């Protein structure tokens, strides 16, 4: 499956952005879909995921309540709605997918086989 992420940009603190990740080549709903982010000098970190079996959603504890992951199966696209953005949310955001990952590993970026190219989100103070 090929993934293409877009929707990043510059936003003021307190603002909102919605990232999109469009898939081609496979039916995305059959995959666990996730968003990760990587700030300069830091390791890639888990943001949110939709598990392939059952469609349950999972979030990084620190982001729960501000970020929301969703999926439009008809458009083969996964979204990340980000609200009340803070300067510390500044990072490159990546979408990822995998069709064999187990639930206990969904926060581990090393377990995902398919990645989008990343989209930069910059939050100004």
N, C-alpha and C positions, 0 to 999 in steps of 0.2 A: 504494500500500500504506500502511495506517495502522499505526503502531507505538506500543505502550504499554509503557513501562519501569516496573518496580517492584522492590522488594526492598531498597532502601537503608535506612539506619538508623544508629544509633549503636553502635559496637563498640569494645572496648578493643584497644590495640595487641597484636598477636600473634593476634588472633581471625580469624574467617572470615565471609564473607558470600557469598551467591549472588544475583546480579541476574538478572532475567528480562526478556525483551522479547517480548511477544506481538504477532503480526502479524495483520491482517485485510485482506481485500480481494484479496490476491494470495498465491500460493504462495511463501513466503519462501525456500525452497531454490533458487529460480531467481535469487536476488539475492546479491550480495556483502553479507554481514552484518558489522557492525563495532560496536565499542564505542570511544567517546571519553570523555574527561573534561576538566573545566574547573574549576580551582581559582580562588578569588577573586583577581582582578587578573592572571590569567595567561591565555594563549591556550589554546584547546582543543587537546588533544593526543591522539594515537593511542594506543589501548590494545591492541586485538587485532582480528583480522578472520578471517572464513572466506570464501575466494574462491569465487565462484559456479561457476566451472568447475573441477571436480575436488575441491572441498571442502578444499583445503589451508588450514592455519591459519598465521597470522602474528601476531607479538607485538612490542610495543615491547621493545627490548633490555633495558631496565632492569627490566621486569616479568616477563620470561621465567622460568619456574620457580615463580613465586608465583601467577600468574593463568592461568586456562584458559578458553577459549571453546569452546562446544559448541552443537549445534543439534539439536532434536527435530523432525523434519519432520512427524511425525504431529500434533504439537501446534502446529506453525507458530510455534515459539518458539526464540529464541536465548538462551543463558545466558552469564553470566560468573561463574565461580567465583574468588573472591579469598581467598587464604590468607596467613597471616603478615602481616596488615595493619599498616601503619605510619602514624603521624600524617600523613606527607607524601602518603598516598593519599587524604586528605580532599579531596573534590571533588564536583561534580555529574557524574554518569555518564549519558551519552547513548548510546542505540543508534541505529544508522543503517543504511540499506540503499540499494543502487543496483544496477540490472541492466545497466548499460553501462560500468561503471568498468573500466579496464584495470589489470593487476596492478601496474604501476609506480606507480600513483596511489592505492593502497588506504590509504596512511597520510595522505592529504591530505583533511581534512574538507571542504574546499570542493568536492570532487568527488561528494559524496553528495547525492542528491535527497530522500531520505526520512529523517525524524528522529522519534524518540520525544521525549517531553516532559522527560526527565531525571529522575533520582532521586538524592537527596543521600546521600552516604556520609560519615560523620564518624567518624574514628578518634581516640580519646582516648589520651593517653599515660599 
